[in-house]
Amino acid sequence: MTTRHAGPPRTGRVWMWVIIALAVAGIALYLIIDHWTHLAAAAPYAGIIAIAAIHLFGHRGHGSHGGHGDPGHDHEQRHPRTADDTDPPPTDPA
C-alpha cells in the first residue's frame, strides 16, 4: 500500500494567497484612510451586531442556557443523574 506524502505547497497556490492577502490589506488601508468617519460612525452598530452574534452562536459548546424558565425544558430528561451525582447531605444549622 502506498501513501501520498504531502510535499511543499505548490508555488501557484502560495502566490494566489499572497495576492489575496495584499488585496485585503489594500482595501482595509483604503477604508481606514479615506473613510475613517464612516467606519467610526458604524462601530457602535458593528459592536451590537457582534455581541448579538456571539450570544446566539456562542452557546453551541455547552448546549443551551440551562432552562431560563422555559416550561418545556426538562434538564433531568436531557442530563440524567448517575450514582456519582448525589446531593450533599443537609447541614444542621443549630
Gaussian input, Z-matrix of N, CA and C with variables (Angstrom, degrees):
# hf/3-21g

backbone

0 1
 N
 C     1     B1
 C     2     B2     1     A1
 N     3     B3     2     A2     1     D1
 C     4     B4     3     A3     2     D2
 C     5     B5     4     A4     3     D3
 N     6     B6     5     A5     4     D4
 C     7     B7     6     A6     5     D5
 C     8     B8     7     A7     6     D6
 N     9     B9     8     A8     7     D7
 C    10    B10     9     A9     8     D8
 C    11    B11    10    A10     9     D9
 N    12    B12    11    A11    10    D10
 C    13    B13    12    A12    11    D11
 C    14    B14    13    A13    12    D12
 N    15    B15    14    A14    13    D13
 C    16    B16    15    A15    14    D14
 C    17    B17    16    A16    15    D15
 N    18    B18    17    A17    16    D16
 C    19    B19    18    A18    17    D17
 C    20    B20    19    A19    18    D18
 N    21    B21    20    A20    19    D19
 C    22    B22    21    A21    20    D20
 C    23    B23    22    A22    21    D21
 N    24    B24    23    A23    22    D22
 C    25    B25    24    A24    23    D23
 C    26    B26    25    A25    24    D24
 N    27    B27    26    A26    25    D25
 C    28    B28    27    A27    26    D26
 C    29    B29    28    A28    27    D27
 N    30    B30    29    A29    28    D28
 C    31    B31    30    A30    29    D29
 C    32    B32    31    A31    30    D30
 N    33    B33    32    A32    31    D31
 C    34    B34    33    A33    32    D32
 C    35    B35    34    A34    33    D33
 N    36    B36    35    A35    34    D34
 C    37    B37    36    A36    35    D35
 C    38    B38    37    A37    36    D36
 N    39    B39    38    A38    37    D37
 C    40    B40    39    A39    38    D38
 C    41    B41    40    A40    39    D39
 N    42    B42    41    A41    40    D40
 C    43    B43    42    A42    41    D41
 C    44    B44    43    A43    42    D42
 N    45    B45    44    A44    43    D43
 C    46    B46    45    A45    44    D44
 C    47    B47    46    A46    45    D45
 N    48    B48    47    A47    46    D46
 C    49    B49    48    A48    47    D47
 C    50    B50    49    A49    48    D48
 N    51    B51    50    A50    49    D49
 C    52    B52    51    A51    50    D50
 C    53    B53    52    A52    51    D51
 N    54    B54    53    A53    52    D52
 C    55    B55    54    A54    53    D53
 C    56    B56    55    A55    54    D54
 N    57    B57    56    A56    55    D55
 C    58    B58    57    A57    56    D56
 C    59    B59    58    A58    57    D57
 N    60    B60    59    A59    58    D58
 C    61    B61    60    A60    59    D59
 C    62    B62    61    A61    60    D60
 N    63    B63    62    A62    61    D61
 C    64    B64    63    A63    62    D62
 C    65    B65    64    A64    63    D63
 N    66    B66    65    A65    64    D64
 C    67    B67    66    A66    65    D65
 C    68    B68    67    A67    66    D66
 N    69    B69    68    A68    67    D67
 C    70    B70    69    A69    68    D68
 C    71    B71    70    A70    69    D69
 N    72    B72    71    A71    70    D70
 C    73    B73    72    A72    71    D71
 C    74    B74    73    A73    72    D72
 N    75    B75    74    A74    73    D73
 C    76    B76    75    A75    74    D74
 C    77    B77    76    A76    75    D75
 N    78    B78    77    A77    76    D76
 C    79    B79    78    A78    77    D77
 C    80    B80    79    A79    78    D78
 N    81    B81    80    A80    79    D79
 C    82    B82    81    A81    80    D80
 C    83    B83    82    A82    81    D81
 N    84    B84    83    A83    82    D82
 C    85    B85    84    A84    83    D83
 C    86    B86    85    A85    84    D84
 N    87    B87    86    A86    85    D85
 C    88    B88    87    A87    86    D86
 C    89    B89    88    A88    87    D87
 N    90    B90    89    A89    88    D88
 C    91    B91    90    A90    89    D89
 C    92    B92    91    A91    90    D90
 N    93    B93    92    A92    91    D91
 C    94    B94    93    A93    92    D92
 C    95    B95    94    A94    93    D93
 N    96    B96    95    A95    94    D94
 C    97    B97    96    A96    95    D95
 C    98    B98    97    A97    96    D96
 N    99    B99    98    A98    97    D97
 C   100   B100    99    A99    98    D98
 C   101   B101   100   A100    99    D99
 N   102   B102   101   A101   100   D100
 C   103   B103   102   A102   101   D101
 C   104   B104   103   A103   102   D102
 N   105   B105   104   A104   103   D103
 C   106   B106   105   A105   104   D104
 C   107   B107   106   A106   105   D105
 N   108   B108   107   A107   106   D106
 C   109   B109   108   A108   107   D107
 C   110   B110   109   A109   108   D108
 N   111   B111   110   A110   109   D109
 C   112   B112   111   A111   110   D110
 C   113   B113   112   A112   111   D111
 N   114   B114   113   A113   112   D112
 C   115   B115   114   A114   113   D113
 C   116   B116   115   A115   114   D114
 N   117   B117   116   A116   115   D115
 C   118   B118   117   A117   116   D116
 C   119   B119   118   A118   117   D117
 N   120   B120   119   A119   118   D118
 C   121   B121   120   A120   119   D119
 C   122   B122   121   A121   120   D120
 N   123   B123   122   A122   121   D121
 C   124   B124   123   A123   122   D122
 C   125   B125   124   A124   123   D123
 N   126   B126   125   A125   124   D124
 C   127   B127   126   A126   125   D125
 C   128   B128   127   A127   126   D126
 N   129   B129   128   A128   127   D127
 C   130   B130   129   A129   128   D128
 C   131   B131   130   A130   129   D129
 N   132   B132   131   A131   130   D130
 C   133   B133   132   A132   131   D131
 C   134   B134   133   A133   132   D132
 N   135   B135   134   A134   133   D133
 C   136   B136   135   A135   134   D134
 C   137   B137   136   A136   135   D135
 N   138   B138   137   A137   136   D136
 C   139   B139   138   A138   137   D137
 C   140   B140   139   A139   138   D138
 N   141   B141   140   A140   139   D139
 C   142   B142   141   A141   140   D140
 C   143   B143   142   A142   141   D141
 N   144   B144   143   A143   142   D142
 C   145   B145   144   A144   143   D143
 C   146   B146   145   A145   144   D144
 N   147   B147   146   A146   145   D145
 C   148   B148   147   A147   146   D146
 C   149   B149   148   A148   147   D147
 N   150   B150   149   A149   148   D148
 C   151   B151   150   A150   149   D149
 C   152   B152   151   A151   150   D150
 N   153   B153   152   A152   151   D151
 C   154   B154   153   A153   152   D152
 C   155   B155   154   A154   153   D153
 N   156   B156   155   A155   154   D154
 C   157   B157   156   A156   155   D155
 C   158   B158   157   A157   156   D156
 N   159   B159   158   A158   157   D157
 C   160   B160   159   A159   158   D158
 C   161   B161   160   A160   159   D159
 N   162   B162   161   A161   160   D160
 C   163   B163   162   A162   161   D161
 C   164   B164   163   A163   162   D162
 N   165   B165   164   A164   163   D163
 C   166   B166   165   A165   164   D164
 C   167   B167   166   A166   165   D165
 N   168   B168   167   A167   166   D166
 C   169   B169   168   A168   167   D167
 C   170   B170   169   A169   168   D168
 N   171   B171   170   A170   169   D169
 C   172   B172   171   A171   170   D170
 C   173   B173   172   A172   171   D171
 N   174   B174   173   A173   172   D172
 C   175   B175   174   A174   173   D173
 C   176   B176   175   A175   174   D174
 N   177   B177   176   A176   175   D175
 C   178   B178   177   A177   176   D176
 C   179   B179   178   A178   177   D177
 N   180   B180   179   A179   178   D178
 C   181   B181   180   A180   179   D179
 C   182   B182   181   A181   180   D180
 N   183   B183   182   A182   181   D181
 C   184   B184   183   A183   182   D182
 C   185   B185   184   A184   183   D183
 N   186   B186   185   A185   184   D184
 C   187   B187   186   A186   185   D185
 C   188   B188   187   A187   186   D186
 N   189   B189   188   A188   187   D187
 C   190   B190   189   A189   188   D188
 C   191   B191   190   A190   189   D189
 N   192   B192   191   A191   190   D190
 C   193   B193   192   A192   191   D191
 C   194   B194   193   A193   192   D192
 N   195   B195   194   A194   193   D193
 C   196   B196   195   A195   194   D194
 C   197   B197   196   A196   195   D195
 N   198   B198   197   A197   196   D196
 C   199   B199   198   A198   197   D197
 C   200   B200   199   A199   198   D198
 N   201   B201   200   A200   199   D199
 C   202   B202   201   A201   200   D200
 C   203   B203   202   A202   201   D201
 N   204   B204   203   A203   202   D202
 C   205   B205   204   A204   203   D203
 C   206   B206   205   A205   204   D204
 N   207   B207   206   A206   205   D205
 C   208   B208   207   A207   206   D206
 C   209   B209   208   A208   207   D207
 N   210   B210   209   A209   208   D208
 C   211   B211   210   A210   209   D209
 C   212   B212   211   A211   210   D210
 N   213   B213   212   A212   211   D211
 C   214   B214   213   A213   212   D212
 C   215   B215   214   A214   213   D213
 N   216   B216   215   A215   214   D214
 C   217   B217   216   A216   215   D215
 C   218   B218   217   A217   216   D216
 N   219   B219   218   A218   217   D217
 C   220   B220   219   A219   218   D218
 C   221   B221   220   A220   219   D219
 N   222   B222   221   A221   220   D220
 C   223   B223   222   A222   221   D221
 C   224   B224   223   A223   222   D222
 N   225   B225   224   A224   223   D223
 C   226   B226   225   A225   224   D224
 C   227   B227   226   A226   225   D225
 N   228   B228   227   A227   226   D226
 C   229   B229   228   A228   227   D227
 C   230   B230   229   A229   228   D228
 N   231   B231   230   A230   229   D229
 C   232   B232   231   A231   230   D230
 C   233   B233   232   A232   231   D231
 N   234   B234   233   A233   232   D232
 C   235   B235   234   A234   233   D233
 C   236   B236   235   A235   234   D234
 N   237   B237   236   A236   235   D235
 C   238   B238   237   A237   236   D236
 C   239   B239   238   A238   237   D237
 N   240   B240   239   A239   238   D238
 C   241   B241   240   A240   239   D239
 C   242   B242   241   A241   240   D240
 N   243   B243   242   A242   241   D241
 C   244   B244   243   A243   242   D242
 C   245   B245   244   A244   243   D243
 N   246   B246   245   A245   244   D244
 C   247   B247   246   A246   245   D245
 C   248   B248   247   A247   246   D246
 N   249   B249   248   A248   247   D247
 C   250   B250   249   A249   248   D248
 C   251   B251   250   A250   249   D249
 N   252   B252   251   A251   250   D250
 C   253   B253   252   A252   251   D251
 C   254   B254   253   A253   252   D252
 N   255   B255   254   A254   253   D253
 C   256   B256   255   A255   254   D254
 C   257   B257   256   A256   255   D255
 N   258   B258   257   A257   256   D256
 C   259   B259   258   A258   257   D257
 C   260   B260   259   A259   258   D258
 N   261   B261   260   A260   259   D259
 C   262   B262   261   A261   260   D260
 C   263   B263   262   A262   261   D261
 N   264   B264   263   A263   262   D262
 C   265   B265   264   A264   263   D263
 C   266   B266   265   A265   264   D264
 N   267   B267   266   A266   265   D265
 C   268   B268   267   A267   266   D266
 C   269   B269   268   A268   267   D267
 N   270   B270   269   A269   268   D268
 C   271   B271   270   A270   269   D269
 C   272   B272   271   A271   270   D270
 N   273   B273   272   A272   271   D271
 C   274   B274   273   A273   272   D272
 C   275   B275   274   A274   273   D273
 N   276   B276   275   A275   274   D274
 C   277   B277   276   A276   275   D275
 C   278   B278   277   A277   276   D276
 N   279   B279   278   A278   277   D277
 C   280   B280   279   A279   278   D278
 C   281   B281   280   A280   279   D279

   B1=1.4395
   B2=1.5247
   B3=1.2895
   B4=1.4524
   B5=1.5153
   B6=1.3095
   B7=1.4609
   B8=1.5126
   B9=1.3060
   B10=1.4569
   B11=1.5128
   B12=1.2921
   B13=1.4559
   B14=1.5165
   B15=1.2964
   B16=1.4598
   B17=1.5188
   B18=1.2896
   B19=1.4518
   B20=1.5157
   B21=1.2918
   B22=1.4636
   B23=1.5308
   B24=1.3236
   B25=1.4591
   B26=1.5235
   B27=1.3019
   B28=1.4534
   B29=1.5150
   B30=1.3177
   B31=1.4582
   B32=1.5108
   B33=1.3157
   B34=1.4613
   B35=1.5220
   B36=1.3153
   B37=1.4608
   B38=1.5254
   B39=1.3187
   B40=1.4628
   B41=1.5234
   B42=1.3236
   B43=1.4645
   B44=1.5183
   B45=1.3185
   B46=1.4685
   B47=1.5363
   B48=1.3401
   B49=1.4628
   B50=1.5184
   B51=1.3339
   B52=1.4645
   B53=1.5207
   B54=1.3170
   B55=1.4686
   B56=1.5225
   B57=1.3332
   B58=1.4715
   B59=1.5314
   B60=1.3208
   B61=1.4635
   B62=1.5238
   B63=1.3255
   B64=1.4633
   B65=1.5304
   B66=1.3307
   B67=1.4658
   B68=1.5287
   B69=1.3262
   B70=1.4643
   B71=1.5231
   B72=1.3343
   B73=1.4667
   B74=1.5268
   B75=1.3282
   B76=1.4611
   B77=1.5173
   B78=1.3197
   B79=1.4701
   B80=1.5267
   B81=1.3252
   B82=1.4680
   B83=1.5256
   B84=1.3246
   B85=1.4603
   B86=1.5291
   B87=1.3258
   B88=1.4650
   B89=1.5273
   B90=1.3274
   B91=1.4655
   B92=1.5228
   B93=1.3170
   B94=1.4637
   B95=1.5260
   B96=1.3278
   B97=1.4702
   B98=1.5205
   B99=1.3240
   B100=1.4653
   B101=1.5253
   B102=1.3050
   B103=1.4654
   B104=1.5241
   B105=1.3242
   B106=1.4539
   B107=1.5240
   B108=1.3300
   B109=1.4647
   B110=1.5224
   B111=1.3357
   B112=1.4659
   B113=1.5275
   B114=1.3264
   B115=1.4621
   B116=1.5250
   B117=1.3419
   B118=1.4627
   B119=1.5234
   B120=1.3389
   B121=1.4592
   B122=1.5286
   B123=1.3338
   B124=1.4580
   B125=1.5277
   B126=1.3282
   B127=1.4661
   B128=1.5337
   B129=1.3450
   B130=1.4709
   B131=1.5292
   B132=1.3323
   B133=1.4631
   B134=1.5247
   B135=1.3278
   B136=1.4621
   B137=1.5333
   B138=1.3310
   B139=1.4672
   B140=1.5132
   B141=1.3286
   B142=1.4693
   B143=1.5209
   B144=1.3256
   B145=1.4656
   B146=1.5263
   B147=1.3317
   B148=1.4649
   B149=1.5261
   B150=1.3286
   B151=1.4654
   B152=1.5263
   B153=1.3357
   B154=1.4616
   B155=1.5248
   B156=1.3240
   B157=1.4685
   B158=1.5218
   B159=1.3244
   B160=1.4643
   B161=1.5270
   B162=1.3230
   B163=1.4646
   B164=1.5242
   B165=1.3244
   B166=1.4581
   B167=1.5181
   B168=1.3221
   B169=1.4565
   B170=1.5163
   B171=1.3099
   B172=1.4510
   B173=1.5093
   B174=1.3154
   B175=1.4586
   B176=1.5198
   B177=1.3032
   B178=1.4578
   B179=1.5230
   B180=1.3291
   B181=1.4537
   B182=1.5096
   B183=1.3388
   B184=1.4590
   B185=1.5193
   B186=1.2983
   B187=1.4605
   B188=1.5040
   B189=1.3101
   B190=1.4601
   B191=1.5169
   B192=1.3111
   B193=1.4533
   B194=1.5197
   B195=1.2901
   B196=1.4507
   B197=1.5120
   B198=1.3048
   B199=1.4580
   B200=1.4980
   B201=1.2924
   B202=1.4620
   B203=1.5250
   B204=1.2867
   B205=1.4503
   B206=1.5200
   B207=1.3192
   B208=1.4562
   B209=1.5231
   B210=1.3491
   B211=1.4583
   B212=1.5221
   B213=1.3138
   B214=1.4613
   B215=1.5064
   B216=1.3140
   B217=1.4556
   B218=1.5205
   B219=1.3164
   B220=1.4573
   B221=1.5222
   B222=1.3216
   B223=1.4559
   B224=1.5188
   B225=1.3254
   B226=1.4589
   B227=1.5191
   B228=1.3203
   B229=1.4577
   B230=1.5278
   B231=1.3156
   B232=1.4575
   B233=1.5152
   B234=1.3476
   B235=1.4537
   B236=1.5299
   B237=1.3267
   B238=1.4754
   B239=1.5229
   B240=1.3242
   B241=1.4514
   B242=1.5253
   B243=1.3023
   B244=1.4603
   B245=1.5219
   B246=1.3135
   B247=1.4588
   B248=1.5230
   B249=1.3279
   B250=1.4594
   B251=1.5219
   B252=1.3294
   B253=1.4616
   B254=1.5143
   B255=1.3061
   B256=1.4722
   B257=1.5091
   B258=1.3169
   B259=1.4547
   B260=1.5186
   B261=1.3379
   B262=1.4551
   B263=1.5241
   B264=1.3198
   B265=1.4777
   B266=1.5296
   B267=1.3182
   B268=1.4666
   B269=1.5233
   B270=1.3082
   B271=1.4640
   B272=1.5216
   B273=1.2975
   B274=1.4521
   B275=1.5229
   B276=1.3681
   B277=1.4701
   B278=1.5212
   B279=1.3225
   B280=1.4804
   B281=1.4780
   A1=108.07
   A2=115.97
   A3=119.93
   A4=109.32
   A5=115.36
   A6=120.44
   A7=108.71
   A8=114.71
   A9=120.04
   A10=108.79
   A11=115.79
   A12=120.97
   A13=108.17
   A14=114.70
   A15=119.19
   A16=108.66
   A17=115.17
   A18=120.71
   A19=110.02
   A20=116.81
   A21=119.53
   A22=109.94
   A23=116.96
   A24=119.22
   A25=110.96
   A26=114.54
   A27=118.80
   A28=109.71
   A29=115.96
   A30=120.96
   A31=111.72
   A32=118.33
   A33=121.02
   A34=112.01
   A35=116.25
   A36=120.13
   A37=111.23
   A38=117.52
   A39=121.25
   A40=109.43
   A41=116.77
   A42=119.86
   A43=111.50
   A44=117.27
   A45=120.24
   A46=109.98
   A47=117.55
   A48=120.90
   A49=111.64
   A50=117.92
   A51=120.87
   A52=109.88
   A53=117.18
   A54=121.18
   A55=110.93
   A56=117.15
   A57=120.42
   A58=110.12
   A59=117.96
   A60=121.23
   A61=111.25
   A62=117.54
   A63=120.42
   A64=111.28
   A65=116.83
   A66=119.79
   A67=110.88
   A68=117.57
   A69=120.98
   A70=110.54
   A71=117.03
   A72=120.31
   A73=110.70
   A74=117.49
   A75=120.87
   A76=112.10
   A77=116.59
   A78=120.48
   A79=110.42
   A80=116.86
   A81=120.12
   A82=110.85
   A83=117.52
   A84=121.12
   A85=111.10
   A86=116.44
   A87=120.88
   A88=111.05
   A89=116.60
   A90=119.72
   A91=111.63
   A92=117.06
   A93=119.71
   A94=110.97
   A95=117.76
   A96=120.59
   A97=111.92
   A98=117.45
   A99=120.23
   A100=114.75
   A101=118.01
   A102=119.96
   A103=111.44
   A104=117.03
   A105=121.23
   A106=111.67
   A107=118.05
   A108=120.05
   A109=111.16
   A110=116.68
   A111=119.12
   A112=111.03
   A113=116.38
   A114=119.79
   A115=111.33
   A116=116.59
   A117=119.80
   A118=111.22
   A119=116.97
   A120=120.08
   A121=111.49
   A122=117.35
   A123=120.96
   A124=112.95
   A125=117.98
   A126=121.39
   A127=113.82
   A128=120.20
   A129=117.90
   A130=112.73
   A131=116.33
   A132=119.38
   A133=110.75
   A134=116.40
   A135=119.83
   A136=110.38
   A137=116.87
   A138=120.01
   A139=112.47
   A140=116.54
   A141=120.36
   A142=110.19
   A143=116.75
   A144=120.52
   A145=110.22
   A146=117.56
   A147=120.71
   A148=111.30
   A149=117.57
   A150=120.78
   A151=110.42
   A152=116.72
   A153=119.73
   A154=111.35
   A155=116.99
   A156=120.17
   A157=111.32
   A158=117.15
   A159=120.35
   A160=109.97
   A161=116.80
   A162=119.52
   A163=111.02
   A164=116.95
   A165=119.92
   A166=112.72
   A167=117.04
   A168=120.36
   A169=113.40
   A170=118.71
   A171=121.07
   A172=114.89
   A173=118.79
   A174=121.15
   A175=112.51
   A176=118.04
   A177=120.27
   A178=111.82
   A179=117.43
   A180=120.49
   A181=114.44
   A182=118.67
   A183=118.99
   A184=112.60
   A185=117.21
   A186=119.85
   A187=112.29
   A188=115.80
   A189=119.47
   A190=109.61
   A191=115.72
   A192=121.36
   A193=112.51
   A194=118.31
   A195=120.61
   A196=112.30
   A197=117.36
   A198=121.12
   A199=114.03
   A200=118.56
   A201=123.15
   A202=110.13
   A203=117.40
   A204=120.67
   A205=114.20
   A206=117.64
   A207=119.51
   A208=108.70
   A209=117.83
   A210=118.32
   A211=112.88
   A212=118.73
   A213=120.66
   A214=113.60
   A215=118.27
   A216=121.55
   A217=109.71
   A218=116.44
   A219=121.47
   A220=108.35
   A221=116.66
   A222=121.85
   A223=111.45
   A224=118.05
   A225=121.01
   A226=111.80
   A227=116.94
   A228=119.77
   A229=109.89
   A230=118.10
   A231=121.35
   A232=111.51
   A233=117.68
   A234=122.26
   A235=109.00
   A236=117.66
   A237=119.17
   A238=110.57
   A239=115.04
   A240=121.12
   A241=110.16
   A242=114.67
   A243=120.42
   A244=108.05
   A245=116.54
   A246=120.77
   A247=111.15
   A248=117.74
   A249=120.94
   A250=112.34
   A251=118.81
   A252=122.86
   A253=111.65
   A254=117.59
   A255=119.82
   A256=109.63
   A257=115.65
   A258=121.04
   A259=108.65
   A260=117.42
   A261=118.33
   A262=110.02
   A263=117.67
   A264=119.91
   A265=109.70
   A266=117.57
   A267=119.75
   A268=110.54
   A269=115.10
   A270=119.61
   A271=109.38
   A272=115.66
   A273=121.30
   A274=108.22
   A275=118.06
   A276=119.68
   A277=113.03
   A278=119.30
   A279=120.22
   A280=113.51
   D1=128.78
   D2=179.58
   D3=-105.08
   D4=143.62
   D5=177.85
   D6=-117.26
   D7=147.21
   D8=177.25
   D9=-88.95
   D10=127.45
   D11=177.32
   D12=-95.85
   D13=135.44
   D14=179.08
   D15=-74.96
   D16=117.33
   D17=178.72
   D18=-90.15
   D19=-167.27
   D20=178.21
   D21=-65.98
   D22=150.21
   D23=-178.81
   D24=-63.42
   D25=150.41
   D26=179.99
   D27=-65.85
   D28=146.53
   D29=-176.23
   D30=-64.86
   D31=-36.48
   D32=-179.67
   D33=-64.31
   D34=-38.84
   D35=-180.00
   D36=-68.47
   D37=-38.01
   D38=178.49
   D39=-64.75
   D40=-44.90
   D41=179.91
   D42=-64.24
   D43=-34.94
   D44=178.05
   D45=-61.29
   D46=-44.38
   D47=179.90
   D48=-69.48
   D49=-32.34
   D50=176.14
   D51=-65.30
   D52=-43.43
   D53=179.17
   D54=-65.16
   D55=-41.56
   D56=178.53
   D57=-64.25
   D58=-42.87
   D59=179.44
   D60=-63.74
   D61=-41.48
   D62=177.85
   D63=-65.53
   D64=-39.20
   D65=178.85
   D66=-64.88
   D67=-43.45
   D68=178.88
   D69=-64.75
   D70=-41.12
   D71=178.01
   D72=-64.17
   D73=-39.64
   D74=178.92
   D75=-65.80
   D76=-41.89
   D77=178.32
   D78=-65.17
   D79=-42.69
   D80=178.72
   D81=-63.13
   D82=-42.05
   D83=178.56
   D84=-63.79
   D85=-42.19
   D86=177.56
   D87=-60.74
   D88=-45.34
   D89=179.77
   D90=-64.42
   D91=-40.13
   D92=-178.77
   D93=-68.35
   D94=-42.50
   D95=-175.86
   D96=-75.57
   D97=-50.95
   D98=-171.60
   D99=-90.23
   D100=-19.33
   D101=-175.54
   D102=-127.52
   D103=36.80
   D104=-176.91
   D105=-59.91
   D106=-41.72
   D107=-177.47
   D108=-65.79
   D109=-36.70
   D110=178.08
   D111=-67.15
   D112=-41.33
   D113=179.20
   D114=-65.70
   D115=-39.66
   D116=179.04
   D117=-66.43
   D118=-35.32
   D119=179.21
   D120=-71.61
   D121=-29.51
   D122=-178.38
   D123=-87.31
   D124=-11.50
   D125=-175.32
   D126=-59.06
   D127=-44.44
   D128=179.61
   D129=-63.06
   D130=-37.62
   D131=179.34
   D132=-68.69
   D133=-38.76
   D134=177.33
   D135=-63.98
   D136=-36.68
   D137=177.39
   D138=-65.73
   D139=-41.33
   D140=178.66
   D141=-64.31
   D142=-43.44
   D143=178.94
   D144=-64.61
   D145=-40.20
   D146=179.17
   D147=-64.32
   D148=-41.78
   D149=178.82
   D150=-63.86
   D151=-42.85
   D152=178.33
   D153=-63.85
   D154=-41.36
   D155=179.95
   D156=-66.09
   D157=-40.25
   D158=177.94
   D159=-63.79
   D160=-39.44
   D161=179.94
   D162=-68.02
   D163=-41.37
   D164=-177.98
   D165=-70.80
   D166=-43.03
   D167=-174.16
   D168=-99.71
   D169=-6.92
   D170=-176.47
   D171=-80.59
   D172=-12.08
   D173=-177.55
   D174=-90.98
   D175=10.35
   D176=179.93
   D177=-69.73
   D178=-27.92
   D179=-175.21
   D180=-73.72
   D181=-28.60
   D182=-176.90
   D183=-126.50
   D184=26.57
   D185=174.91
   D186=89.86
   D187=-112.13
   D188=-175.14
   D189=-124.84
   D190=-169.33
   D191=-179.46
   D192=-69.34
   D193=-20.64
   D194=-178.54
   D195=99.24
   D196=23.17
   D197=174.90
   D198=79.98
   D199=64.29
   D200=177.76
   D201=-75.58
   D202=62.06
   D203=177.24
   D204=78.95
   D205=15.43
   D206=178.28
   D207=-72.89
   D208=125.41
   D209=-177.98
   D210=-67.33
   D211=-29.21
   D212=-178.36
   D213=-89.48
   D214=2.74
   D215=-176.13
   D216=-89.28
   D217=122.23
   D218=178.04
   D219=-122.02
   D220=99.70
   D221=-176.11
   D222=-65.34
   D223=-37.61
   D224=-179.00
   D225=-65.64
   D226=-32.80
   D227=-179.89
   D228=-71.39
   D229=-38.03
   D230=-178.40
   D231=-79.29
   D232=-32.64
   D233=-177.34
   D234=-130.69
   D235=78.87
   D236=-177.65
   D237=-65.81
   D238=149.44
   D239=-179.60
   D240=-77.26
   D241=149.27
   D242=175.28
   D243=-111.54
   D244=-178.71
   D245=-178.53
   D246=-65.72
   D247=-26.72
   D248=-179.66
   D249=-79.43
   D250=-15.51
   D251=-176.07
   D252=-95.58
   D253=55.09
   D254=179.97
   D255=-91.32
   D256=150.71
   D257=177.57
   D258=-73.38
   D259=145.71
   D260=176.68
   D261=-69.74
   D262=154.30
   D263=-179.38
   D264=-66.47
   D265=146.53
   D266=179.29
   D267=-66.42
   D268=145.78
   D269=178.97
   D270=-94.11
   D271=147.27
   D272=179.52
   D273=-89.85
   D274=116.09
   D275=-177.01
   D276=-71.06
   D277=-15.28
   D278=-176.12
   D279=-84.30

